[in-house]
Amino acid sequence: MNAPYEVLLYYKYARLDDPDVFAADHRLLCQRLGLRGRIVVAAEGLNGTVSGTKENCAKYREALDNDPIMAGIAWKIDPEEGHVFPKLSIKVRNEVVTLELGEEDFNPVDLTASHLKPSEWREAMKEDHVVLLDARNDYEWEIGRFEGAILPKVPSFKDLPKWIREHRSELEGKKILTYCTGGIRCEKFSGFLLNEGFDNVFQLDGGIVTYGKDEEVRGEGYEGECYVFDERLSVSVNQTEGAKIVSKCRSCGISSIRYRNCAWMPCNAQILLCQDCEEEIGRYCDCRCKEVDLMSRSAVIGI
C-alpha cells in the first residue's frame, strides 16, 4: 500500500531524569513535523502512537533513533491515507502504562520476561502445559484474541494484578505466554508475574501488531481483529485462510467489529453495535442508558 501517511506505534522503557523537560522538547519536535497522536512520558520512559506524512514520520523516527536515551525503538508502521488522530496530546504521568503497583513498582529496564519472536510464539502455543494470557482490557480482546487464550474480565490494565492474585491456581505450574497490542504492557506485566513467583513467563515480542505483520506466521492462530487506540479502532491481524470474526453485535448477535460509544455521555462505554441496530434502537449500551439519556434530553428542551 503506497499511502502518503503513516501511523507509528512505539515505546521505549528508559530512565528520564526530567520527564517534564523531555515532554516539552518532544512537543516542539512533533509540532514542527505536524504529527498528531497520543504520547505519554514518564520517568520510566516513552509510550506513543502518532500519525503524519511519510516524510515527517521518517524524520521523527530518525530523531528518536539518534537520541542515545531513545535509541533502539522497535517501530510498528502502518500506511494510511491521512491522519488517524484529531490532535496531538502529550502528557507527563507517573507510568507510561498504568499498573499502579505503588511501592512494588519497578522499571522493565530492570525486570521483564523473555521475548519470543513471532515464529517462536507460534510454536510455543502448541506446547503442552502452556497458557496464553491476554494482558489487555476486556473491550480490546472482545473483538480479537489468540485462540484458547485466558481472557481476564478487567476494564483496565491496573486491574490485572488483583485478577492474577485471585486466579493463581489457573496459572501455577504452567508456562505463561502473555501478549498485548504492541508489547509495552507485557514488558511491565510479565515483570509483575515474575515478582509474583511465576518463573516460566514469556512475552510476545512486539505484540499482536508485530505478529500480524510477520511474513512467516502471517497472524496464524489469532482470531478476529486487533483493537487500536485511534480513529481506525481495529486492524487486521490474521492473513491466513483461518481468519474469522469472533465478536458480535450486542443487540442482535450477528458478527460485527463495529465499535461505537454509548450515546449517554456519562457512560460513554464502547459497545459492539451493527448499523441496523444503531438505527433501530439508538447508540446505547443498554436500555437504562437510553432511558436516562432521553429523559435528560427531554428535560433540557422542556418537554
ABEGO torsion letter per residue (X at the ends): XBBABBBBBBBBBBBBABAAAAAAAAAAAAAAAGBBEBBBBBAAEBBBBBBBBAAAAAAAAAAAAABAAABGBBBBBBBBABBABABBBBBBBABABBAGAEAABBBAAABBBBBBBAAAAAAAAABBGBBBBBABBAAAAAAEBBBGBBBBBBABAAAAAAAAAAAAAAABGBBBBBBBAAGAAAAAAAAAAAAAGBABBBBBBGEAAAAAABAAAGGBGBBEBBBBBBAAGBBBABABAABBBABBBAAAGBBBABBBBBABAAAGBBBBBBAAAAAAAEBBABAAAAAAAAAAAAAAAGX
